[in-house]
Amino acid sequence: MTSEERPPYAPDFEATLPNNPPQNLTIATSGASGAIFLRHLLMAVERDSRVRTVNFIASDSALRVMAEELGIRGRANLVAQILSPSYGAKRMPRALRNGSSSKAQKIKEQSNADIGANVASGSYPADAMIVIPCSVGTLARIANGVASHLIERASDVTLKEKRPLVLCVRETPLNKIHIRNMYRAADAGATIFPLIPAYYYGPTSLDEMAREFANRVLAHLGLTQPTAFRWKG
């Protein structure tokens, strides 16, 4: 698609990605239901050798949701807690199995209260950002430039640097405020990627649905997964 054919609200990812496919991702999660989708996204990027660094941010509300949906207990070794139940100890990196904060660990947790973290600056070479699930409260703050916490600030930086920002919004039904905020965010350059799984490939479990949704999100950023379902007609 040429620049003349591309709608003004559709970002040209090939032009905006410093590394294609992206190597340095920011992944955030907020207080909306759907933590299993986050789990499978983190599992996918952990095993994808093309992704070298992941800065992970979880809001306090996200922690509350993950406690209910994933059985997470507190912030200690949070990444290990998210990955371990489905990932399996034998396949998990040694740093995660041991609860280590090793510098070699690919997924690095950042505090949502740390407004001075690396991803809060446009000079930090992040390639793209995903918020999954994205609550409508987080959406509202991103859409209106209210960057009081790191998730919103990192999103704001992603937009101002014209890098891909994928918002996996989770809410139903949607009121007019939600719809207007989705439009505002999309108009600023974000991709609204509603947390709606596909059914046409015949998933047999929640994990399968979440895994395929994660595959679709990563494919949108140029990180096609070898296990992804492809419709052949």
C-alpha positions as semicolon CSV with decimal commas, in nm:
position;residue;x (nm);y (nm);z (nm)
1;M;0,000;0,000;0,000
2;T;0,146;0,335;-0,102
3;S;0,137;0,648;0,112
4;E;-0,130;0,785;-0,125
5;E;-0,351;0,476;-0,070
6;R;-0,300;0,448;0,307
7;P;-0,572;0,610;0,523
8;P;-0,440;0,895;0,741
9;Y;-0,522;0,701;1,059
10;A;-0,330;0,388;0,953
11;P;0,035;0,405;1,068
12;D;0,305;0,288;0,827
13;F;0,475;0,035;1,058
14;E;0,755;-0,043;0,812
15;A;0,851;0,323;0,812
16;T;0,827;0,370;1,189
17;L;0,997;0,055;1,318
18;P;1,370;0,107;1,387
19;N;1,406;-0,273;1,378
20;N;1,181;-0,479;1,156
21;P;1,075;-0,717;1,301
22;P;1,087;-0,545;1,642
23;Q;1,353;-0,654;1,890
24;N;1,271;-0,434;2,189
25;L;0,909;-0,447;2,309
26;T;0,719;-0,274;2,587
27;I;0,432;-0,488;2,715
28;A;0,189;-0,348;2,971
29;T;-0,116;-0,489;3,142
30;S;-0,398;-0,303;3,316
31;G;-0,704;-0,383;3,525
32;A;-0,931;-0,549;3,269
33;S;-1,030;-0,914;3,256
34;G;-0,833;-1,139;3,021
35;A;-0,503;-1,207;3,199
36;I;-0,471;-1,541;3,017
37;F;-0,412;-1,345;2,694
38;L;-0,123;-1,161;2,862
39;R;0,023;-1,492;2,978
40;H;0,032;-1,635;2,627
41;L;0,173;-1,315;2,478
42;L;0,460;-1,320;2,731
43;M;0,518;-1,689;2,664
44;A;0,542;-1,619;2,291
45;V;0,791;-1,332;2,319
46;E;0,997;-1,523;2,578
47;R;1,062;-1,804;2,330
48;D;1,092;-1,582;2,019
49;S;1,464;-1,536;1,956
50;R;1,399;-1,227;1,743
51;V;1,278;-1,039;2,052
52;R;1,577;-0,946;2,264
53;T;1,425;-0,723;2,533
54;V;1,080;-0,688;2,686
55;N;1,001;-0,415;2,939
56;F;0,695;-0,532;3,130
57;I;0,466;-0,300;3,329
58;A;0,171;-0,412;3,542
59;S;-0,068;-0,169;3,710
60;D;-0,198;-0,232;4,062
61;S;-0,541;-0,303;3,915
62;A;-0,386;-0,561;3,681
63;L;-0,233;-0,735;3,982
64;R;-0,580;-0,762;4,136
65;V;-0,720;-0,917;3,818
66;M;-0,428;-1,159;3,782
67;A;-0,480;-1,272;4,141
68;E;-0,833;-1,376;4,047
69;E;-0,766;-1,519;3,702
70;L;-0,413;-1,660;3,723
71;G;-0,369;-1,719;4,096
72;I;-0,089;-1,460;4,119
73;R;0,018;-1,381;4,475
74;G;0,186;-1,043;4,513
75;R;0,451;-0,882;4,296
76;A;0,742;-1,102;4,403
77;N;0,881;-1,284;4,097
78;L;0,579;-1,161;3,903
79;V;0,699;-1,263;3,558
80;A;0,781;-1,613;3,683
81;Q;0,438;-1,639;3,842
82;I;0,267;-1,538;3,517
83;L;0,466;-1,778;3,301
84;S;0,516;-2,081;3,521
85;P;0,172;-2,249;3,545
86;S;0,142;-2,310;3,170
87;Y;0,502;-2,269;3,059
88;G;0,645;-2,555;3,264
89;A;0,956;-2,549;3,481
90;K;1,165;-2,752;3,235
91;R;1,107;-2,504;2,951
92;M;1,141;-2,194;3,165
93;P;1,469;-2,002;3,159
94;R;1,690;-2,070;3,462
95;A;1,657;-1,707;3,577
96;L;1,281;-1,747;3,600
97;R;1,292;-2,089;3,768
98;N;1,518;-1,952;4,038
99;G;1,324;-1,629;4,082
100;S;1,640;-1,444;3,984
101;S;1,653;-1,085;3,863
102;S;1,943;-1,175;3,634
103;K;2,047;-0,909;3,386
104;A;2,027;-1,179;3,118
105;Q;1,653;-1,222;3,172
106;K;1,468;-1,109;2,861
107;I;1,149;-0,987;3,035
108;K;1,233;-0,704;3,273
109;E;0,964;-0,576;3,508
110;Q;0,923;-0,200;3,548
111;S;0,726;-0,028;3,822
112;N;0,417;0,155;3,701
113;A;0,498;0,424;3,958
114;D;0,845;0,483;3,812
115;I;0,776;0,769;3,576
116;G;1,152;0,798;3,516
117;A;1,201;0,442;3,387
118;N;1,379;0,381;3,055
119;V;1,057;0,351;2,850
120;A;0,942;0,694;2,975
121;S;1,190;0,858;2,737
122;G;1,175;0,883;2,361
123;S;1,553;0,840;2,351
124;Y;1,514;0,480;2,473
125;P;1,512;0,253;2,164
126;A;1,182;0,071;2,214
127;D;1,043;-0,059;1,886
128;A;0,675;-0,106;1,976
129;M;0,432;-0,128;2,269
130;I;0,136;-0,354;2,349
131;V;-0,118;-0,299;2,628
132;I;-0,299;-0,628;2,697
133;P;-0,558;-0,630;2,834
134;C;-0,620;-0,256;2,807
135;S;-0,890;-0,132;3,043
136;V;-1,113;0,152;2,929
137;G;-0,969;0,364;3,210
138;T;-0,618;0,314;3,073
139;L;-0,751;0,378;2,722
140;A;-0,906;0,706;2,841
141;R;-0,581;0,829;2,994
142;I;-0,379;0,734;2,685
143;A;-0,632;0,890;2,447
144;N;-0,634;1,218;2,641
145;G;-0,263;1,243;2,719
146;V;-0,293;1,190;3,095
147;A;0,048;1,037;3,163
148;S;0,049;1,013;3,542
149;H;0,188;0,656;3,552
150;L;0,445;0,467;3,348
151;I;0,195;0,274;3,131
152;E;0,036;0,596;3,009
153;R;0,369;0,778;2,981
154;A;0,527;0,495;2,779
155;S;0,219;0,492;2,555
156;D;0,244;0,868;2,511
157;V;0,611;0,835;2,417
158;T;0,529;0,558;2,170
159;L;0,275;0,781;1,999
160;K;0,491;1,093;1,990
161;E;0,783;0,895;1,847
162;K;0,544;0,747;1,587
163;R;0,610;0,390;1,693
164;P;0,345;0,114;1,688
165;L;0,111;0,114;1,990
166;V;-0,135;-0,176;2,011
167;L;-0,422;-0,142;2,259
168;C;-0,605;-0,468;2,327
169;V;-0,915;-0,307;2,471
170;R;-1,139;-0,527;2,685
171;E;-1,486;-0,402;2,779
172;T;-1,848;-0,478;2,692
173;P;-2,086;-0,318;2,624
174;L;-1,917;-0,001;2,507
175;N;-2,061;0,341;2,584
176;K;-2,003;0,654;2,377
177;I;-1,715;0,766;2,599
178;H;-1,531;0,439;2,530
179;I;-1,595;0,466;2,155
180;R;-1,481;0,829;2,144
181;N;-1,163;0,742;2,332
182;M;-1,090;0,455;2,093
183;Y;-1,129;0,700;1,806
184;R;-0,902;0,954;1,978
185;A;-0,631;0,692;2,037
186;A;-0,658;0,559;1,681
187;D;-0,647;0,912;1,543
188;A;-0,324;0,969;1,737
189;G;-0,168;0,661;1,577
190;A;-0,259;0,367;1,802
191;T;-0,402;0,041;1,675
192;I;-0,722;-0,059;1,854
193;F;-0,697;-0,439;1,872
194;P;-1,004;-0,547;2,075
195;L;-0,955;-0,849;2,292
196;I;-1,187;-1,065;2,083
197;P;-1,063;-1,419;2,006
198;A;-1,138;-1,598;1,679
199;Y;-1,352;-1,911;1,659
200;Y;-1,331;-2,021;1,294
201;Y;-1,028;-2,246;1,352
202;G;-1,214;-2,451;1,614
203;P;-1,031;-2,382;1,943
204;T;-1,091;-2,644;2,210
205;S;-0,966;-2,457;2,518
206;L;-0,919;-2,111;2,663
207;D;-0,543;-2,154;2,635
208;E;-0,572;-2,229;2,264
209;M;-0,788;-1,920;2,210
210;A;-0,548;-1,700;2,405
211;R;-0,243;-1,842;2,228
212;E;-0,387;-1,773;1,884
213;F;-0,489;-1,420;1,984
214;A;-0,131;-1,356;2,099
215;N;-0,010;-1,488;1,764
216;R;-0,235;-1,239;1,584
217;V;-0,110;-0,945;1,791
218;L;0,253;-1,034;1,725
219;A;0,189;-1,091;1,355
220;H;0,046;-0,737;1,342
221;L;0,390;-0,613;1,448
222;G;0,579;-0,834;1,203
223;L;0,656;-1,114;1,449
224;T;0,471;-1,400;1,278
225;Q;0,471;-1,711;1,496
226;P;0,538;-2,058;1,349
227;T;0,238;-2,208;1,533
228;A;-0,010;-1,945;1,413
229;F;-0,323;-2,062;1,234
230;R;-0,351;-1,950;0,873
231;W;-0,682;-1,952;0,691
232;K;-0,653;-2,121;0,351
233;G;-1,004;-2,068;0,226
